[in-house]
Amino acid sequence: MALTRRNRLVELVTAHGFILREDDPYRWICFGGDPVLPNKSLDTEGVVIAIGTVLEILSPVLRTGWAVADVEMVHRMALQKVDGGSSPLTEDRFRSHAVQQHEASHRESV
């Protein structure tokens, strides 16, 4: 979707009091040009929840994901969390891997 249309979408969501859930698991797979910035990057009012998963990209068995949202929204989501069978061990391994990748990327940029 073009940037102007995505800006308008976020404006409408904000104006009407809706929440926009953005699920874009293939955003990082780009075959030319720069990846499109997520709608969450256009959000100044905390109305967009960006969710991600490694399910489609890394491994179907991990069943691990994340959400980027306003702090209050994250607290509300945590109150509703139902364990869908995700393994604490798998989640910890994924977290460790993500932290290592972030640190390695940071070291390369310094």
Backbone hydrogen bonds, N-H to C=O, Kabsch-Sander energy under -0.5 kcal/mol:
donor,donor_aa,acceptor,acceptor_aa,energy
6,R,2,A,-2.3
7,N,3,L,-2.7
8,R,4,T,-2.0
9,L,5,R,-2.3
10,V,6,R,-2.3
11,E,7,N,-2.2
12,L,8,R,-2.6
13,V,9,L,-2.6
14,T,10,V,-2.3
15,A,11,E,-2.8
16,H,12,L,-2.1
17,G,13,V,-0.5
17,G,14,T,-1.0
18,F,13,V,-2.2
20,L,47,V,-3.0
21,R,19,I,-0.6
22,E,20,L,-0.7
22,E,49,I,-3.4
23,D,21,R,-0.6
24,D,22,E,-0.6
24,D,51,I,-0.9
27,R,24,D,-1.5
29,I,26,Y,-1.5
30,C,28,W,-0.9
41,S,38,P,-1.4
42,L,39,N,-1.9
43,D,39,N,-0.5
43,D,40,K,-1.1
44,T,42,L,-0.5
49,I,20,L,-3.1
50,A,48,V,-0.6
50,A,68,V,-2.6
51,I,22,E,-3.2
51,I,49,I,-0.6
52,G,66,W,-2.4
54,V,64,T,-2.0
58,L,54,V,-1.7
59,S,54,V,-1.9
62,L,59,S,-1.3
63,R,59,S,-0.6
66,W,52,G,-2.2
68,V,50,A,-3.1
69,A,67,A,-0.5
74,V,70,D,-2.4
75,H,71,V,-2.1
76,R,72,E,-2.1
77,M,73,M,-2.6
78,A,74,V,-2.5
79,L,75,H,-1.6
80,Q,76,R,-0.8
80,Q,77,M,-0.8
81,K,77,M,-0.6
81,K,78,A,-0.8
84,G,82,V,-0.6
91,E,87,S,-2.6
92,D,88,P,-2.3
93,R,89,L,-2.4
94,F,90,T,-2.5
95,R,91,E,-2.4
96,S,92,D,-2.6
97,H,93,R,-2.4
98,A,94,F,-2.8
99,V,95,R,-2.5
100,Q,96,S,-2.3
101,Q,97,H,-2.4
102,H,98,A,-2.3
103,E,99,V,-2.7
104,A,100,Q,-2.5
105,S,101,Q,-2.4
106,H,102,H,-2.4
107,R,103,E,-2.5
108,E,104,A,-2.0
109,S,105,S,-1.4
110,V,106,H,-0.9
110,V,107,R,-0.6
